[in-house]
Amino acid sequence: GLFIGGATGTGKSIIIDNIIVSLMLKNQPDEIKFIFLDPKRVELGEYNGIDYLSLVKGKKSLSNSHKGFDILIDLLMMIGGRVNTLNNLNEKNIKVHNRNNIEKWPHIFIVVDESSDIMEINGAESVISKILDYGRVVGVHVILATNAYLKRFYETKFINHFKYRMSFDMASREQAEY
């Protein structure tokens, strides 16, 4: 997973856009899918309608944070199903699965902009931590961005679940300390 923290206007959304476009240029829609959670409904709306959007319960994109939490729960259940399949087939990861099977699994990138809104929902930190812990093996990747005070919404233990972390100029010293 990738955690991106920084003050408003420091380039978080530009980095996210570059990552998304780079992934789309290097992969076909059957190889990767995106789930966009943008509670503020500002940054990720431009991707509505693209072929790369993942269908989760019949919806291609969403904005409301409570619906976003529901999608995270559904995604966690899908991860569990993929893990069970790997165990039953004695395969160690998505790469082996896709090499050995006709039905390929796409990698799924869940992109959460202004994640502090979702993190206010009881249980969200635990669900995202589980997605990070188990998702990589089955091809689920998390990109989470925030400009919120890190100590208020994100404990060090949670941030440490992310293999990669980026920090842009923070609005205050307190934001930068975690």
Backbone as a ProteinNet text record, in pm:
[ID]
protein_1_A
[PRIMARY]
GLFIGGATGTGKSIIIDNIIVSLMLKNQPDEIKFIFLDPKRVELGEYNGIDYLSLVKGKKSLSNSHKGFDILIDLLMMIGGRVNTLNNLNEKNIKVHNRNNIEKWPHIFIVVDESSDIMEINGAESVISKILDYGRVVGVHVILATNAYLKRFYETKFINHFKYRMSFDMASREQAEY
[TERTIARY]
81.1	0	86.2	25.2	91.5	10.4	74.2	13.2	72.1	-15.5	29.3	-31	54.8	9.2	64.8	-14.7	33	-76.9	-37	-132	-200.6	-314.3	-387.3	-297.6	-299.6	-223.6	-77.8	-37	104.5	134.9	32.9	58.3	10.6	-64.6	-113.3	-197.5	-291.1	-380.2	-305.1	-204.9	-124.3	-50.1	6	74.8	-24	-140.7	-242.4	-280.3	-305.1	-339.3	-228.4	-103.7	9	16.8	-6.7	-4.6	-116.4	-236.7	-351.8	-327.8	-288.1	-266.5	-152.3	-45.1	66.5	21.1	-57.5	-107.8	-197.8	-280.7	-369.5	-291.2	-184.6	-104.6	-28.9	4.1	84.2	0.9	-129.7	-214.7	-347.7	-405.1	-536.8	-644.8	-768.3	-875.7	-905.5	-871.2	-894.3	-780.4	-671.9	-557.5	-560.6	-616.8	-626.8	-763.6	-808.1	-933	-909	-988.4	-980.1	-1111.9	-1101.9	-1214.9	-1174.2	-1253.9	-1222.3	-1316.7	-1260.5	-1338.1	-1295	-1386	-1356.9	-1470.1	-1467.8	-1578.5	-1608.8	-1508.8	-1532	-1587.3	-1586.6	-1639.7	-1571.5	-1440.9	-1369.4	-1270.3	-1180.3	-1063.9	-1082.1	-1152.1	-1151.3	-1270.6	-1362	-1480.2	-1449.5	-1333.5	-1295.8	-1279.6	-1268.1	-1249.9	-1381.5	-1493.7	-1622.8	-1642.1	-1685.6	-1716.7	-1603.2	-1482	-1371.7	-1384.6	-1326.2	-1333	-1257.9	-1173.3	-1089.9	-1158.7	-1281	-1348.4	-1397.4	-1376.3	-1422.2	-1568.9	-1641.3	-1780	-1783	-1837.3	-1858.3	-2005.3	-2078.6	-2224.1	-2291.4	-2248.6	-2313.5	-2280.8	-2194	-2159.1	-2016.6	-1995.6	-1863.5	-1779	-1836	-1760.6	-1849.5	-1791.5	-1872.7	-1804.6	-1885.7	-1832.3	-1862.8	-1979.4	-2021.9	-1936.1	-1888.5	-1795.2	-1858.9	-1987.2	-2049.3	-2062.7	-2097.5	-2099.3	-1957.7	-1860.6	-1721.9	-1681.1	-1728.3	-1697.6	-1761.3	-1884	-1950.2	-1869.1	-1813.3	-1730.5	-1604.7	-1546.7	-1428.2	-1460.3	-1576.4	-1619	-1634.6	-1700.3	-1717.4	-1582.6	-1492	-1358.6	-1283.9	-1296.4	-1233.1	-1288.6	-1417.5	-1478.1	-1425.8	-1411.1	-1357.4	-1213	-1135.9	-998.1	-998	-1087.2	-1098.5	-1128.9	-1217.2	-1248.4	-1128.3	-1053.7	-933.2	-827.8	-811.4	-714.8	-754.5	-883.3	-930.2	-903.2	-927.4	-900.9	-753.1	-666.2	-522.4	-485.2	-538.8	-508.9	-558.4	-680.6	-736.8	-658.5	-604.3	-528.6	-379	-340.5	-199.9	-113.4	-165.5	-92.9	-54.7	59.8	106.8	65.7	31.2	-6.7	-78.9	-120.6	-195.9	-114.2	14.6	98.9	95.2	109.4	103.2	-36.8	-139.1	-277.4	-303.3	-264.5	-291	-209.8	-95.9	-15.3	-77.6	-139.9	-190.4	-336.3	-411.3	-555.6	-601.3	-705.9	-763.5	-830.6	-905.8	-972.8	-875.5	-830.7	-731.9	-801.4	-734	-782	-714.5	-791.2	-725.7	-670.1	-564.7	-519.4	-620.6	-651.2	-747.6	-675.5	-686.9	-628.1	-741.5	-744.4	-842.2	-774	-828.2	-770	-864.7	-814.5	-896.7	-837.8	-913.7	-869.9	-943.3	-876	-930.9	-984.2	-896.5	-932.2	-977.6	-949.4	-988.9	-1139.9	-1217.6	-1363.5	-1404.8	-1341.3	-1372.1	-1316.7	-1201.3	-1138.9	-1220.4	-1309.9	-1396.6	-1502.5	-1526.3	-1625.7	-1567	-1642.6	-1597.9	-1564.9	-1444.3	-1401.9	-1325.2	-1321.2	-1255.5	-1105.8	-1040.1	-895.8	-865.5	-945.2	-925.4	-946.4	-1050	-1078.9	-968.5	-925	-818.1	-688.5	-659.9	-540	-544.3	-659.1	-673.4	-657.8	-713.5	-697	-548.7	-477.3	-334.1	-256.8	-294.9	-224.2	-242	-362.4	-392.6	-407.5	-433.9	-466.6	-354.7	-233.9	-121.7	-102.6	-117.4	-97.5	-198.6	-319.2	-424.7	-449.8	-359	-367	-452.5	-468.9	-544.9	-447.3	-445.8	-348.7	-423.1	-373	-438.6	-349.9	-410	-346.1	-435.7	-383.2	-462.5	-397.5	-475.3	-422.5	-502.9	-433.2	-500.3	-426.5	-501.7	-439.6	-476.6	-536.9	-580.6	-462.7	-483.6	-381.1	-357.9	-236.7	-206.5	-231.4	-190.2	-207.5	-355.1	-438.1	-579.8	-649.1	-610.2	-679.6	-598.5	-468.1	-385.1	-280.9	-289.6	-187.9	-67.9	48.5	170.8	155.5	91.4	69.9	-4.6	-105.9	-181.3	-94.2	-24.9	59.2	167.6	215.6	318.8	269.7	139.2	85.1	117.8	147.5	177	325.2	353.1	493.3	559.7	482.1	535.9	460.8	536.5	477.4	539.7	455.5	502.9	448	529.4	485.5	519.9	419.4	438.1	434.8	459.3	457.7	331.8	352.3	240.3	209.3	85.9	44	106.3	142.6	202.7	299.3	382.5	476.8	400.7	289.2	209.2	160	123.4	79.6	191.1	309.4	421.5	471.5	442.5	494.9	404	455.2	384.5	487.5
-118.1	0	125.5	234	364	462.4	524.2	627.2	761	857.1	989.6	1092.7	1165.2	1269.3	1403.2	1507.4	1640.5	1743.3	1866.2	1977.1	1995.6	2062.9	2094.8	2174.4	2137.1	2209.8	2169.1	2059.8	2020	1915	1864.7	1772	1629.4	1602.1	1465.9	1416.6	1497.1	1455.8	1440.7	1521	1508.9	1376	1338.7	1209.6	1096	1103.4	999.7	989.2	1103.5	1102.3	1038.9	1072.1	1014.9	863.4	816.8	672.3	603.6	659.4	599.5	593.7	705	709.7	616.6	613.1	521.9	376.5	340.2	203	170.5	266.9	244.2	234	309.7	303.2	171.4	108.8	-14.1	-141.5	-129.4	-246.5	-230.1	-341.4	-344.2	-349	-309.2	-309.2	-447.1	-555.1	-686.8	-727.1	-649.7	-679.6	-602.9	-483.3	-401.7	-335.6	-312.8	-241.5	-142.8	-38	63.2	73.7	100.5	143.3	278.4	380	514.9	554.9	594.6	647.9	793	883	1025.6	1093.6	1086.6	1141	1287.8	1365.7	1508.3	1530.5	1424.9	1430.1	1536.2	1548.4	1654	1598.9	1514.4	1479.7	1364.3	1260.2	1137.6	1121.8	1216.6	1210.5	1206.2	1255.6	1256.4	1115.9	1016	879	801.9	864.4	797.4	753.2	628.8	578	510	510.2	445.6	293.4	222.3	76.2	9.9	82.8	26.6	22.1	70.8	72.2	-66.7	-103.3	-232.4	-221.8	-327.2	-335	-399.9	-329.9	-386.3	-364.6	-473.4	-468.1	-380.9	-392.5	-323.3	-176.3	-122.8	19.2	33.3	132.4	151.6	255.5	345.3	446.3	500.8	555.8	607.3	724.4	797.8	916.3	920.3	873.1	881.8	793.1	846.3	770.7	646.7	650.4	530.7	421.9	458.8	359.8	311.4	399	359.7	255	268.3	168.6	34.9	38.1	-85.2	-153.2	-74.2	-129.3	-192.8	-130.4	-188.3	-324.3	-336.6	-464.7	-568.5	-530.5	-623.5	-664	-569.9	-598	-694.3	-676	-766.3	-908.4	-920.6	-1052.8	-1115	-1034.4	-1083.5	-1131.1	-1058.1	-1098.7	-1234.9	-1251.5	-1379.6	-1493.2	-1468.3	-1569	-1602.6	-1500.9	-1524.8	-1601.7	-1567.4	-1637.9	-1785.5	-1811.8	-1950.7	-2025.1	-1960.4	-2022.5	-2055.9	-1960.9	-1987.8	-2107.9	-2112.2	-2224.3	-2356.7	-2357.3	-2479.2	-2527	-2434.1	-2469.4	-2483.6	-2463.2	-2469.3	-2371.8	-2250.5	-2143.9	-2037.9	-1972.7	-1880.3	-1734.9	-1695.6	-1556.7	-1540	-1417.6	-1389	-1417	-1393.2	-1417.8	-1565.8	-1653.3	-1797.7	-1836.3	-1781.2	-1811.3	-1773.3	-1653.5	-1607.3	-1684.6	-1735.1	-1816.8	-1956	-2009	-2146.7	-2161.4	-2053.6	-2063.4	-1983.2	-2032.7	-1961.9	-1833.6	-1842.5	-1723.7	-1644	-1531.7	-1446.2	-1349.5	-1319.1	-1217.8	-1085.6	-978.3	-847.7	-799.1	-721.8	-650.3	-539.3	-515.2	-411.9	-306.2	-182.6	-69.5	11.2	18.6	102.7	234.1	342.1	474.8	557.1	599.6	674.3	813.8	913.7	1052.2	1110.3	1191.6	1248.4	1137.3	1046	925.8	951.9	1068.2	1095.1	1084.5	1115.4	1103.5	958.4	867.5	726.1	675.1	726.3	679.7	718	814.6	851.3	745.4	655.9	549.9	440.7	401.3	298.3	168.7	118.7	-6.7	9.4	130	149.9	119.9	162.8	139.1	-10.6	-87	-231.6	-297.7	-257.3	-315.5	-282.1	-157.5	-119.3	-190.8	-206.2	-279.5	-423.3	-487.7	-625.9	-632.9	-535.3	-531.2	-520.1	-434.9	-419.5	-547.3	-614.4	-734.8	-851.9	-869.6	-987.8	-958.5	-833.7	-799.6	-814.1	-780.1	-780.9	-918.2	-1025	-1161	-1194.9	-1138.3	-1169.3	-1054.5	-956.4	-851.2	-732.2	-702.8	-584.8	-486.7	-364.3	-262.8	-136.9	-70.5	47.4	169.7	277.1	408.7	500.9	553	631.2	768.4	873.6	1010.3	1088.3	1180.6	1264.4	1396	1497	1620.8	1647.6	1547.2	1563.6	1551.9	1599.8	1583.8	1435.3	1391.7	1249.1	1187.1	1252.8	1196.2	1180.9	1267	1263.3	1143.5	1107.7	1003.1	875.1	883.7	769.8	742.9	628	587.8	532.9	540.4	490.5	344.4	265.9	123.8	106.7	190.5	183.1	223.7	334.9	384.6	283	209.1	109	-9.4	-23.9	-126.9	-96.2	29	70.1	49.6	-23.3	-47.7	81.3	166.1	291.6	408.6	516.1	635.7	758.7	854.3	981.8	1093.6	1194	1307.4	1435.7	1516.9	1647.4	1750.6	1875.4	1980.6	1970	1965.2	1959	2100.2	2122.5	2255.8	2295.2	2194	2225.1	2114.1	2143.1	2042.2	1923.9	1952.1	1847.1	1746.1	1792.3	1701.1	1607.6	1656.7	1580.6	1474.8	1486.9	1392.7	1273.2	1161.1	1034.9	931.8
0	0	0	-39.7	-43.6	38.9	137.8	220.6	178	144.2	101.6	196.7	266.4	357.2	313.5	330.7	296.6	301.8	315	320.8	185.6	189.1	66.6	-27.6	-153.5	-254.1	-267.9	-204.4	-209	-315.8	-384.3	-494.3	-475.2	-369.3	-346.1	-462.8	-506.9	-615.5	-747.9	-768	-890.3	-890.9	-777.4	-766.1	-791.3	-729.4	-748.9	-896.1	-961.3	-1104.3	-1187.6	-1157.4	-1231.9	-1213.6	-1094.2	-1067.7	-1145.5	-1139.1	-1207.4	-1357.8	-1417	-1560.9	-1602.6	-1524.6	-1556.1	-1554.8	-1455.2	-1448.4	-1567.6	-1606.9	-1721.4	-1851.5	-1864.8	-1987	-2000.2	-1887.8	-1889.7	-1880.3	-1855.6	-1834.9	-1906.7	-1947.3	-2010	-1901	-1934.4	-1833.8	-1772.8	-1840.3	-1780.8	-1686	-1683.8	-1597.8	-1465.5	-1467.1	-1345.9	-1339	-1216.7	-1191.5	-1079.2	-1076.6	-972.3	-897.9	-770.4	-689	-631.7	-659.4	-613.4	-500.8	-390.1	-278.4	-259.8	-286.2	-279.5	-203.2	-69.2	9.9	-18.2	-55.2	-82.8	-223.5	-305.9	-443.7	-527.8	-511.9	-581.7	-683.8	-640.4	-720.7	-818.2	-779.5	-858	-951.9	-950.7	-1035.9	-1184.7	-1223	-1364.3	-1421.1	-1334.1	-1380.3	-1393.4	-1359.3	-1374.4	-1519.6	-1534.3	-1666.8	-1740.9	-1687.3	-1758.7	-1748.2	-1842.9	-1847.3	-1732.7	-1665.9	-1560	-1423.4	-1413.7	-1284.8	-1247.7	-1123.1	-1072	-1034.3	-1063.2	-1018.5	-881.1	-784.8	-652.7	-620.5	-609.7	-587.5	-692.5	-816.6	-925.9	-939.1	-854.6	-861	-911.5	-998.7	-1057.6	-986.6	-916.8	-844.3	-735	-633.3	-525.4	-458.9	-384	-319.3	-170.8	-130.7	8	96.8	209.6	293.1	354.8	390.4	447.4	342	219.4	111.6	85	99.5	82	182.7	305.8	407.4	370.2	319.1	274.1	164	74.3	-33.1	25.5	127.5	191.7	253.7	315.9	374.3	263.4	153.8	40.5	-17.9	-26.5	-79.2	12.4	143	238.4	223.4	200.5	178.8	48.9	-56.7	-183	-164.2	-85.5	-56	13.2	110.7	179	82.3	-13.3	-114.8	-200.7	-239.5	-319.7	-239.6	-112.5	-28	-16	4.1	12	-118.2	-230.4	-359.7	-374	-338.5	-345.6	-258.4	-137.9	-47.9	-106.4	-160.8	-218.3	-339.7	-416.4	-536.7	-508.4	-383.2	-342.5	-423.1	-437.5	-507.9	-404.9	-425.5	-322.5	-341.9	-465.5	-487.7	-621.1	-650.5	-772.1	-897.9	-892.4	-1009.5	-1047.7	-949.9	-975.6	-1022.6	-957	-995.6	-1141.9	-1179.8	-1316.3	-1420.1	-1381.6	-1473	-1491.2	-1385.7	-1387.4	-1428.2	-1437.4	-1459.6	-1579.7	-1643.3	-1758.3	-1713.4	-1603	-1550.5	-1464.9	-1517.8	-1451	-1356.4	-1247.8	-1155.3	-1189.3	-1203.6	-1220.3	-1086.6	-1091.9	-973.3	-948.5	-824	-787.5	-704.5	-749.6	-678.2	-617.4	-485.3	-419.5	-385.3	-438.3	-422.2	-335	-219.1	-125.2	-111.3	-157	-140.7	-20.5	55.8	179.8	268.5	300.5	374.1	517	571.3	710.4	727.5	624.1	633.1	654.2	584.9	601.7	734.2	774.1	897.6	1021.5	1009.8	1122	1149.3	1052.9	1068.5	1157.8	1257	1350	1275.2	1293.5	1231.8	1101.9	1045.6	916.1	923	1029.1	1041.2	1041	1112.4	1119.4	983	912.5	781	682.1	678.7	586.2	622.7	751.4	793.6	743.6	753.2	704.3	553.2	482.9	337.3	303.3	375.1	351.4	384.9	492	535.7	438.8	386.7	305.7	156.8	123.5	-13.9	-114.2	-76.4	-171.9	-235.7	-157.3	-206.7	-316	-305.2	-402.3	-500.2	-501.8	-602.1	-566.7	-438.7	-397.5	-333.8	-384.3	-343.5	-299.3	-196	-139.1	-158.2	-210.1	-215.6	-133.7	-24.6	68.6	85.9	64.3	76	179.6	246.8	345.7	365.3	404.4	449.9	594.9	659.2	797.9	893.5	1014.8	1116	1138.9	1114.2	1118.1	1254.6	1361	1494.6	1529.7	1477.2	1510.9	1446.5	1324	1250.8	1233	1238	1201.6	1308	1370	1465.7	1389.9	1450.9	1388.5	1348.1	1432.4	1402.7	1269.6	1246.6	1121.1	1002.7	1014.3	905	869.8	968.5	943.3	859.8	842.2	752.8	606.2	578.2	441	412.2	305.8	268.6	221.7	154.1	100.6	161.1	194.5	252.6	188.2	154.1	98.8	186.1	207.5	286.1	211.4	191.8	131.4	242.1	208.9	310.5	394.2	523.9	616.1	662.9	702.7	745.8	879	959	1087.9	1127.2	1225.2	1275.8	1335.8	1401.5	1464	1360.4	1240.4	1135.7	1092.9	1087.1	1033.1	1130.4	1257.1	1355.3	1368.4	1331.9	1355.9	1370.2
[MASK]
++++++++++++++++++++++++++++++++++++++++++++++++++++++++++++++++++++++++++++++++++++++++++++++++++++++++++++++++++++++++++++++++++++++++++++++++++++++++++++++++++++++++++++++++++

